[in-house]
């Protein structure tokens, strides 16, 4: 950093003169010819600047191995955008294949909800019955842990999993006119 300061103080006139002269000539050329319009001229300028950058990197680095490594990195980075573009295109195509065009959300009515709930509950209960009827099911272990083994046996043999008392208690609490619904509707602290 001190060398840079020393160079600036000793050669300030030359640096400013160089910047002003090159800037002036660049302005004159761009003003006279206008910006580069065709692809060939732009490509020629781009490759000239790239080669100039490689020469400056090679000349500016004291250790040649580092210069070679930097040059290789620069040259590989110039062509790196082609595989990246191909990768992003493939990712976009794959994403299109696996996503649906339009996601349609259908809300259930109260009746549809009850029908689906009943159907799923019945199918799950049947699956549980089939699992309990398998020969490898540890029935004695399960029966020893239950409070009402007779009710479990009736369920496995095809009976209801709820007793009539449980059904009536549920209807009293959660059915129309039930205590739970009335408390939700008429109690101001729960609203």
C-alpha positions as protocol buffer text, in pm:
chain_id: "A"
residue {
  index: 1
  type: UNK
  ca { x: 0 y: 0 z: 0 }
}
residue {
  index: 2
  type: UNK
  ca { x: 287 y: 233 z: 76 }
}
residue {
  index: 3
  type: UNK
  ca { x: 441 y: 160 z: -262 }
}
residue {
  index: 4
  type: UNK
  ca { x: 117 y: 260 z: -429 }
}
residue {
  index: 5
  type: UNK
  ca { x: 109 y: 585 z: -234 }
}
residue {
  index: 6
  type: UNK
  ca { x: 471 y: 654 z: -323 }
}
residue {
  index: 7
  type: UNK
  ca { x: 401 y: 586 z: -692 }
}
residue {
  index: 8
  type: UNK
  ca { x: 101 y: 816 z: -682 }
}
residue {
  index: 9
  type: UNK
  ca { x: 296 y: 1103 z: -526 }
}
residue {
  index: 10
  type: UNK
  ca { x: 597 y: 1061 z: -755 }
}
residue {
  index: 11
  type: UNK
  ca { x: 410 y: 998 z: -1082 }
}
residue {
  index: 12
  type: UNK
  ca { x: 83 y: 1180 z: -1032 }
}
residue {
  index: 13
  type: UNK
  ca { x: 121 y: 1385 z: -1349 }
}
residue {
  index: 14
  type: UNK
  ca { x: 187 y: 1078 z: -1565 }
}
residue {
  index: 15
  type: UNK
  ca { x: -109 y: 882 z: -1424 }
}
residue {
  index: 16
  type: UNK
  ca { x: -349 y: 1173 z: -1468 }
}
residue {
  index: 17
  type: UNK
  ca { x: -213 y: 1243 z: -1817 }
}
residue {
  index: 18
  type: UNK
  ca { x: -255 y: 880 z: -1919 }
}
residue {
  index: 19
  type: UNK
  ca { x: -612 y: 862 z: -1789 }
}
residue {
  index: 20
  type: UNK
  ca { x: -708 y: 1191 z: -1956 }
}
residue {
  index: 21
  type: UNK
  ca { x: -546 y: 1114 z: -2293 }
}
residue {
  index: 22
  type: UNK
  ca { x: -681 y: 758 z: -2318 }
}
residue {
  index: 23
  type: UNK
  ca { x: -1022 y: 872 z: -2198 }
}
residue {
  index: 24
  type: UNK
  ca { x: -1027 y: 1154 z: -2454 }
}
residue {
  index: 25
  type: UNK
  ca { x: -931 y: 926 z: -2744 }
}
residue {
  index: 26
  type: UNK
  ca { x: -1186 y: 665 z: -2635 }
}
residue {
  index: 27
  type: UNK
  ca { x: -1453 y: 933 z: -2624 }
}
residue {
  index: 28
  type: UNK
  ca { x: -1358 y: 1060 z: -2972 }
}
residue {
  index: 29
  type: UNK
  ca { x: -1365 y: 711 z: -3123 }
}
residue {
  index: 30
  type: UNK
  ca { x: -1700 y: 626 z: -2962 }
}
residue {
  index: 31
  type: UNK
  ca { x: -1845 y: 962 z: -3064 }
}
residue {
  index: 32
  type: UNK
  ca { x: -1729 y: 932 z: -3424 }
}
residue {
  index: 33
  type: UNK
  ca { x: -1820 y: 568 z: -3484 }
}
residue {
  index: 34
  type: UNK
  ca { x: -2098 y: 525 z: -3230 }
}
residue {
  index: 35
  type: UNK
  ca { x: -2143 y: 219 z: -3018 }
}
residue {
  index: 36
  type: UNK
  ca { x: -2060 y: -121 z: -3161 }
}
residue {
  index: 37
  type: UNK
  ca { x: -2363 y: -234 z: -3354 }
}
residue {
  index: 38
  type: UNK
  ca { x: -2283 y: -567 z: -3513 }
}
residue {
  index: 39
  type: UNK
  ca { x: -2204 y: -888 z: -3331 }
}
residue {
  index: 40
  type: UNK
  ca { x: -1874 y: -936 z: -3511 }
}
residue {
  index: 41
  type: UNK
  ca { x: -1731 y: -610 z: -3377 }
}
residue {
  index: 42
  type: UNK
  ca { x: -1853 y: -681 z: -3026 }
}
residue {
  index: 43
  type: UNK
  ca { x: -1708 y: -1029 z: -3038 }
}
residue {
  index: 44
  type: UNK
  ca { x: -1375 y: -895 z: -3163 }
}
residue {
  index: 45
  type: UNK
  ca { x: -1363 y: -637 z: -2884 }
}
residue {
  index: 46
  type: UNK
  ca { x: -1461 y: -898 z: -2625 }
}
residue {
  index: 47
  type: UNK
  ca { x: -1186 y: -1140 z: -2730 }
}
residue {
  index: 48
  type: UNK
  ca { x: -930 y: -860 z: -2748 }
}
residue {
  index: 49
  type: UNK
  ca { x: -1014 y: -754 z: -2394 }
}
residue {
  index: 50
  type: UNK
  ca { x: -1000 y: -1115 z: -2277 }
}
residue {
  index: 51
  type: UNK
  ca { x: -656 y: -1169 z: -2430 }
}
residue {
  index: 52
  type: UNK
  ca { x: -538 y: -840 z: -2284 }
}
residue {
  index: 53
  type: UNK
  ca { x: -661 y: -949 z: -1942 }
}
residue {
  index: 54
  type: UNK
  ca { x: -471 y: -1277 z: -1972 }
}
residue {
  index: 55
  type: UNK
  ca { x: -153 y: -1095 z: -2068 }
}
residue {
  index: 56
  type: UNK
  ca { x: -195 y: -852 z: -1778 }
}
residue {
  index: 57
  type: UNK
  ca { x: -255 y: -1137 z: -1534 }
}
residue {
  index: 58
  type: UNK
  ca { x: 53 y: -1319 z: -1656 }
}
residue {
  index: 59
  type: UNK
  ca { x: 267 y: -1006 z: -1645 }
}
residue {
  index: 60
  type: UNK
  ca { x: 131 y: -888 z: -1311 }
}
residue {
  index: 61
  type: UNK
  ca { x: 188 y: -1203 z: -1106 }
}
residue {
  index: 62
  type: UNK
  ca { x: 538 y: -1273 z: -977 }
}
residue {
  index: 63
  type: UNK
  ca { x: 498 y: -1651 z: -942 }
}
residue {
  index: 64
  type: UNK
  ca { x: 430 y: -1815 z: -1280 }
}
residue {
  index: 65
  type: UNK
  ca { x: 240 y: -2109 z: -1129 }
}
residue {
  index: 66
  type: UNK
  ca { x: -15 y: -1873 z: -978 }
}
residue {
  index: 67
  type: UNK
  ca { x: -40 y: -1687 z: -1307 }
}
residue {
  index: 68
  type: UNK
  ca { x: -107 y: -2013 z: -1492 }
}
residue {
  index: 69
  type: UNK
  ca { x: -370 y: -2111 z: -1237 }
}
residue {
  index: 70
  type: UNK
  ca { x: -539 y: -1771 z: -1265 }
}
residue {
  index: 71
  type: UNK
  ca { x: -532 y: -1791 z: -1645 }
}
residue {
  index: 72
  type: UNK
  ca { x: -685 y: -2140 z: -1640 }
}
residue {
  index: 73
  type: UNK
  ca { x: -956 y: -2022 z: -1401 }
}
residue {
  index: 74
  type: UNK
  ca { x: -1033 y: -1723 z: -1620 }
}
residue {
  index: 75
  type: UNK
  ca { x: -1048 y: -1932 z: -1936 }
}
residue {
  index: 76
  type: UNK
  ca { x: -1271 y: -2194 z: -1777 }
}
residue {
  index: 77
  type: UNK
  ca { x: -1502 y: -1930 z: -1631 }
}
residue {
  index: 78
  type: UNK
  ca { x: -1564 y: -1785 z: -1976 }
}
residue {
  index: 79
  type: UNK
  ca { x: -1720 y: -2109 z: -2093 }
}
residue {
  index: 80
  type: UNK
  ca { x: -1878 y: -2197 z: -1759 }
}
residue {
  index: 81
  type: UNK
  ca { x: -2204 y: -2018 z: -1834 }
}
residue {
  index: 82
  type: UNK
  ca { x: -2289 y: -2267 z: -2111 }
}
residue {
  index: 83
  type: UNK
  ca { x: -2314 y: -2571 z: -1880 }
}
residue {
  index: 84
  type: UNK
  ca { x: -2488 y: -2357 z: -1619 }
}
residue {
  index: 85
  type: UNK
  ca { x: -2748 y: -2246 z: -1873 }
}
residue {
  index: 86
  type: UNK
  ca { x: -2796 y: -2606 z: -1985 }
}
residue {
  index: 87
  type: UNK
  ca { x: -2834 y: -2717 z: -1624 }
}
residue {
  index: 88
  type: UNK
  ca { x: -3089 y: -2445 z: -1549 }
}
residue {
  index: 89
  type: UNK
  ca { x: -3283 y: -2536 z: -1864 }
}
residue {
  index: 90
  type: UNK
  ca { x: -3291 y: -2904 z: -1765 }
}
residue {
  index: 91
  type: UNK
  ca { x: -3401 y: -2813 z: -1412 }
}
residue {
  index: 92
  type: UNK
  ca { x: -3680 y: -2597 z: -1555 }
}
residue {
  index: 93
  type: UNK
  ca { x: -3795 y: -2881 z: -1785 }
}
residue {
  index: 94
  type: UNK
  ca { x: -3792 y: -3136 z: -1503 }
}
residue {
  index: 95
  type: UNK
  ca { x: -3984 y: -2897 z: -1281 }
}
residue {
  index: 96
  type: UNK
  ca { x: -4245 y: -2860 z: -1556 }
}
residue {
  index: 97
  type: UNK
  ca { x: -4281 y: -3237 z: -1584 }
}
residue {
  index: 98
  type: UNK
  ca { x: -4339 y: -3290 z: -1213 }
}
residue {
  index: 99
  type: UNK
  ca { x: -4570 y: -2999 z: -1140 }
}
residue {
  index: 100
  type: UNK
  ca { x: -4929 y: -2984 z: -1245 }
}
residue {
  index: 101
  type: UNK
  ca { x: -5046 y: -2700 z: -1461 }
}
residue {
  index: 102
  type: UNK
  ca { x: -5324 y: -2583 z: -1235 }
}
residue {
  index: 103
  type: UNK
  ca { x: -5381 y: -2683 z: -878 }
}
residue {
  index: 104
  type: UNK
  ca { x: -5751 y: -2718 z: -811 }
}
residue {
  index: 105
  type: UNK
  ca { x: -5865 y: -2709 z: -451 }
}
residue {
  index: 106
  type: UNK
  ca { x: -6211 y: -2846 z: -386 }
}
residue {
  index: 107
  type: UNK
  ca { x: -6366 y: -2780 z: -50 }
}
residue {
  index: 108
  type: UNK
  ca { x: -6599 y: -3036 z: 101 }
}
residue {
  index: 109
  type: UNK
  ca { x: -6951 y: -2966 z: 205 }
}
residue {
  index: 110
  type: UNK
  ca { x: -7070 y: -3074 z: 548 }
}
residue {
  index: 111
  type: UNK
  ca { x: -7245 y: -3379 z: 403 }
}
residue {
  index: 112
  type: UNK
  ca { x: -6942 y: -3483 z: 197 }
}
residue {
  index: 113
  type: UNK
  ca { x: -6723 y: -3444 z: 505 }
}
residue {
  index: 114
  type: UNK
  ca { x: -6951 y: -3667 z: 711 }
}
residue {
  index: 115
  type: UNK
  ca { x: -6972 y: -3926 z: 432 }
}
residue {
  index: 116
  type: UNK
  ca { x: -6595 y: -3939 z: 394 }
}
residue {
  index: 117
  type: UNK
  ca { x: -6543 y: -3951 z: 770 }
}
residue {
  index: 118
  type: UNK
  ca { x: -6787 y: -4241 z: 803 }
}
residue {
  index: 119
  type: UNK
  ca { x: -6634 y: -4428 z: 510 }
}
residue {
  index: 120
  type: UNK
  ca { x: -6277 y: -4383 z: 635 }
}
residue {
  index: 121
  type: UNK
  ca { x: -6371 y: -4476 z: 991 }
}
residue {
  index: 122
  type: UNK
  ca { x: -6547 y: -4792 z: 875 }
}
residue {
  index: 123
  type: UNK
  ca { x: -6257 y: -4895 z: 651 }
}
residue {
  index: 124
  type: UNK
  ca { x: -6007 y: -4835 z: 933 }
}
residue {
  index: 125
  type: UNK
  ca { x: -6219 y: -5038 z: 1175 }
}
residue {
  index: 126
  type: UNK
  ca { x: -6239 y: -5324 z: 924 }
}
residue {
  index: 127
  type: UNK
  ca { x: -5864 y: -5312 z: 876 }
}
residue {
  index: 128
  type: UNK
  ca { x: -5820 y: -5327 z: 1254 }
}
residue {
  index: 129
  type: UNK
  ca { x: -6055 y: -5626 z: 1273 }
}
residue {
  index: 130
  type: UNK
  ca { x: -5858 y: -5807 z: 1002 }
}
residue {
  index: 131
  type: UNK
  ca { x: -5531 y: -5735 z: 1184 }
}
residue {
  index: 132
  type: UNK
  ca { x: -5675 y: -5867 z: 1511 }
}
residue {
  index: 133
  type: UNK
  ca { x: -5795 y: -6188 z: 1343 }
}
residue {
  index: 134
  type: UNK
  ca { x: -5451 y: -6279 z: 1209 }
}
residue {
  index: 135
  type: UNK
  ca { x: -5294 y: -6586 z: 1369 }
}
residue {
  index: 136
  type: UNK
  ca { x: -4977 y: -6401 z: 1469 }
}
residue {
  index: 137
  type: UNK
  ca { x: -5171 y: -6133 z: 1661 }
}
residue {
  index: 138
  type: UNK
  ca { x: -5087 y: -6143 z: 2037 }
}
residue {
  index: 139
  type: UNK
  ca { x: -5449 y: -6159 z: 2149 }
}
residue {
  index: 140
  type: UNK
  ca { x: -5383 y: -6276 z: 2506 }
}
residue {
  index: 141
  type: UNK
  ca { x: -5140 y: -5992 z: 2564 }
}
residue {
  index: 142
  type: UNK
  ca { x: -5393 y: -5738 z: 2434 }
}
residue {
  index: 143
  type: UNK
  ca { x: -5684 y: -5888 z: 2629 }
}
residue {
  index: 144
  type: UNK
  ca { x: -5481 y: -5882 z: 2950 }
}
residue {
  index: 145
  type: UNK
  ca { x: -5432 y: -5505 z: 2916 }
}
residue {
  index: 146
  type: UNK
  ca { x: -5793 y: -5413 z: 2836 }
}
residue {
  index: 147
  type: UNK
  ca { x: -6058 y: -5295 z: 3083 }
}
residue {
  index: 148
  type: UNK
  ca { x: -6340 y: -5453 z: 2882 }
}
residue {
  index: 149
  type: UNK
  ca { x: -6212 y: -5765 z: 2703 }
}
residue {
  index: 150
  type: UNK
  ca { x: -6566 y: -5882 z: 2616 }
}
residue {
  index: 151
  type: UNK
  ca { x: -6629 y: -5558 z: 2425 }
}
residue {
  index: 152
  type: UNK
  ca { x: -6301 y: -5612 z: 2235 }
}
residue {
  index: 153
  type: UNK
  ca { x: -6400 y: -5969 z: 2151 }
}
residue {
  index: 154
  type: UNK
  ca { x: -6739 y: -5850 z: 2023 }
}
residue {
  index: 155
  type: UNK
  ca { x: -6563 y: -5588 z: 1810 }
}
residue {
  index: 156
  type: UNK
  ca { x: -6326 y: -5845 z: 1659 }
}
residue {
  index: 157
  type: UNK
  ca { x: -6619 y: -6073 z: 1579 }
}
residue {
  index: 158
  type: UNK
  ca { x: -6796 y: -5792 z: 1391 }
}
residue {
  index: 159
  type: UNK
  ca { x: -6985 y: -5601 z: 1657 }
}
residue {
  index: 160
  type: UNK
  ca { x: -6984 y: -5228 z: 1708 }
}
residue {
  index: 161
  type: UNK
  ca { x: -6687 y: -5062 z: 1870 }
}
residue {
  index: 162
  type: UNK
  ca { x: -6922 y: -4837 z: 2069 }
}
residue {
  index: 163
  type: UNK
  ca { x: -7182 y: -4934 z: 2322 }
}
residue {
  index: 164
  type: UNK
  ca { x: -7532 y: -4784 z: 2309 }
}
residue {
  index: 165
  type: UNK
  ca { x: -7454 y: -4584 z: 2624 }
}
residue {
  index: 166
  type: UNK
  ca { x: -7145 y: -4430 z: 2462 }
}
residue {
  index: 167
  type: UNK
  ca { x: -7343 y: -4338 z: 2152 }
}
residue {
  index: 168
  type: UNK
  ca { x: -7620 y: -4169 z: 2351 }
}
residue {
  index: 169
  type: UNK
  ca { x: -7366 y: -3987 z: 2571 }
}
residue {
  index: 170
  type: UNK
  ca { x: -7188 y: -3858 z: 2260 }
}
residue {
  index: 171
  type: UNK
  ca { x: -7514 y: -3740 z: 2107 }
}
residue {
  index: 172
  type: UNK
  ca { x: -7608 y: -3561 z: 2428 }
}
residue {
  index: 173
  type: UNK
  ca { x: -7277 y: -3380 z: 2445 }
}
residue {
  index: 174
  type: UNK
  ca { x: -7191 y: -3314 z: 2081 }
}
residue {
  index: 175
  type: UNK
  ca { x: -7511 y: -3357 z: 1882 }
}
residue {
  index: 176
  type: UNK
  ca { x: -7765 y: -3089 z: 1798 }
}
residue {
  index: 177
  type: UNK
  ca { x: -7884 y: -2939 z: 2123 }
}
residue {
  index: 178
  type: UNK
  ca { x: -7590 y: -3095 z: 2304 }
}
residue {
  index: 179
  type: UNK
  ca { x: -7415 y: -2940 z: 2600 }
}
residue {
  index: 180
  type: UNK
  ca { x: -7091 y: -2875 z: 2413 }
}
residue {
  index: 181
  type: UNK
  ca { x: -7264 y: -2695 z: 2126 }
}
residue {
  index: 182
  type: UNK
  ca { x: -7479 y: -2487 z: 2359 }
}
residue {
  index: 183
  type: UNK
  ca { x: -7175 y: -2389 z: 2562 }
}
residue {
  index: 184
  type: UNK
  ca { x: -6994 y: -2283 z: 2246 }
}
residue {
  index: 185
  type: UNK
  ca { x: -7290 y: -2083 z: 2120 }
}
residue {
  index: 186
  type: UNK
  ca { x: -7422 y: -1920 z: 2434 }
}
residue {
  index: 187
  type: UNK
  ca { x: -7123 y: -1881 z: 2665 }
}
residue {
  index: 188
  type: UNK
  ca { x: -6969 y: -1536 z: 2609 }
}
residue {
  index: 189
  type: UNK
  ca { x: -6630 y: -1637 z: 2753 }
}
residue {
  index: 190
  type: UNK
  ca { x: -6571 y: -1902 z: 2482 }
}
residue {
  index: 191
  type: UNK
  ca { x: -6680 y: -1682 z: 2192 }
}
